[in-house]
Amino acid sequence: MNRRRFLQTLTFASLGAAGGCGLSLEDGLWNPCLSDEIPDVLLQHEVVRAAWEGVDPTKCWDCHVHIAGIGDGNTGVWMSSDMQSLWHPQRDLQRRFYLNAACSEREAHVDEDFVARLLQQVDAFPRGAKFMLLAFDYYYDETGACREDRSSFYVPDGYAAKLARSRVDRFEWICSVHPYRVDAIDALEWAAKQGARAVKWLPSAMGIDPASPKCDRFYETLIRLRLPLLSHTGKEAAVDGADDELNNPLRLRRALDQGVRVIAAHCASIGTYLDLDRKPHAASVESFTLFTRLMEEPRYQGRLFGELSALTQGNRMGSPLNSLLARADWHARLINGSDYPLPGVIPLFSPDRLVAQGYLTDIQAQILRQIRRYNPLLFDFLLKRCLRRHGAGFAPISFESRRLFDTAV
């Protein structure tokens, strides 16, 4: 095997660890990062115009936009050395994929280029559309000690807040505060005063058990501050973690029962977990089945919401996506997120497969794949708006996410 083929195979394997099965090479391996503006012939195409019909751009807030970097811009962003070491080639290649997805690969300018490219993409959206930048806290252990040795990356609340202030016409921000921290309540109150609209957790990567009594004071403060919790649910493959069981959607019952508004990121669309409602005889059950159970409980109406990021990736297409499209009664409880920069990881998405399975028409796929070469963020929004299954698509309200975060609405 020659060196180029070996690197390609290793790179594809690294993606497989993050994206599971369903990867596609139909549009190549790497994001071309075209720097020109999207041609008007694409922006004015009927496919694009139809996607915006019924959606109010001023209510369109993408609630899942990661900030990435390596800390080379005095930003406070931190990344584990394992992600940047040739001694850990799979993790290193995953990092390269994510940076390529965001077109931020220039040495010594990674943090700067990430923001510049993101701004270029958001400005292609109609005026009023906003994007919610995610901070990301360290792993903390049961004693409340910060554990860099068990963390993958860190994005400070202060940096996310600063970026949001730099473009108030385009950005909002979501803080990330670990509930086991000694200063957790103070940090949460500080973030709220700085305009944070919600809190982001990835339990397995941060070492958080949402069902732990250690979270109770934190939940009380979320309710007092009127902040929702955006928590990852379902299997996590892109970021290393201690215990994937922490992503079990049933562990969010404690927050829901106390009155916290909870947004289940990815609608728990992949993975299997113990059915904690059936103890002591708990068996493993599909994660989406557990999410569905929670959504169908009347007491969680108005408290539990599902978030749509990553649902169109090749490894998530199927029953969860079909069910969500068909459940028109849930669409007011679904909100959109892109999980940017993942829409720029080209092999994670397969327009051809979406056509073959009846989600898209040939012309929609053609227009979408051309737009993705310029703007993966817009591609992600348009793709979800185009999706149809037996005539059913996501309602416009699923993309008008502002209602969950803006108390003035």
PyMOL commands that set and color helices and strands:
alter all, ss='L'
color gray80, all
select helices_A, chain A and resi 3-19+40-43+46-52+57-59+81-84+89-101+110-122+148-150+157-166+184-193+203-206+213-225+244-247+249-258+266-268+276-278+287-295+298-300+319-326+328-333+342-344+346-348+351-356+362-374+376-386+396-399+402-405
alter helices_A, ss='H'
color red, helices_A
select strands_A, chain A and resi 61-66+78-79+130-134+153-154+171-174+199-201+229-232+262-265+272-274+284-286+304-307+334-335
alter strands_A, ss='S'
color yellow, strands_A
deselect
rebuild
show_as cartoon
